[in-house]
Amino acid sequence: MDKPAVAVLFGGRSSEHSISSATAGGVLRAINRDLYRVIPVGITRAGVFVLEDDDADKFAMDADRLPEVVDNGTRVLWPEGGGDRALRVRRADGIVDELGDVDVVLPILHGLHGEDGTIQGFFDTLELPYAGGGVLDSALCMDKHFMKIALEASGVPVSPWVTVRAARWAADPTGVRADAEGLGLPAFVKPARAGSSVGVSKVSEWTELDAALELAFAEDDKVLIETGIDGREIEVAILGARPGHPVRASLPGEIVLTTREFYDFEGKYLGGAGVDVVCPADLPAEVVRDIQQLGIRAFEAVDGQGLARVDFFATPQGLVVNELNTMPGFTPISMFPKCWIASGMTYPALISELIEGALARG
């Protein structure tokens, strides 16, 4: 029997292009070639689909040179729909080659145009199976404002916040500052629709608010200002990959800040000092159980599909959900794989779990 063909899709137009490309390096290195035929498809920063080399080292994370998808002249031609699943590539010289039928897409894309439901809707239209979140949960969780509304409506505790549009900030900065000050210090300012801590600032004094808002508005015209929660930063990995099977939660991990103000881009991906990623977290068994149960509740509150990472603050008053990520960091050193590895699953097996779940959903 032929091996299922998996199109590993990465890169993209968002500010998280390099993170997606680095994730692809880890996935291409670990995916089980005995089980799957792999077709690497990159998306350039301009949104062009290109056929990539099957070379994991090309996309290794390097602080001096972040990986990216460049336009190599090829153009990937997706199936035409109507039951057709033939993938083709037009080479730089204009010749079109057949790549065979694609059985499933593994879209390891972060941010807008990849993690927000748009690419998921495209594949739904073509009737191509894909791993990970669907249209609704991807769109909800990409927009932190609506994610909080959905969670709050389901009784999941979230941190207090105000949402500010760029137009209001321009027209009524005094009112925005007054709303922000009602949240207390410290506060966090973040774009509503970005990830990997891009555009996020911690505000320790209100004199820092204007600069934090301008940084966030550079990423998105909708920004959240949130109350800073004093608690341990705990994350749990969720798998809902296979239809008909119960949603599962991993052992939780913890982000331990030593000298860093918060878990920013450098700390997450570039090996910056001042932060430790610990998994499993040192927590009492009953707290682990509560985190797992609340993580599953949050996942179900947004109609989660496939996978998610749920981020918490564990405070003396209880658990608070910070956010859900429907395509969390998936490099071998990222928290999502680390939590499942600590729970007894290997990195290659985790990739296979996502693929097999997508194939089962059809």
Summary of the structure (lengths in Angstrom):
residues: 362
radius of gyration: 20.4
end to end distance: 18.1
largest distance: 66.7
contacts: 1257
relative contact order: 0.14
helix: 32%
strand: 27%
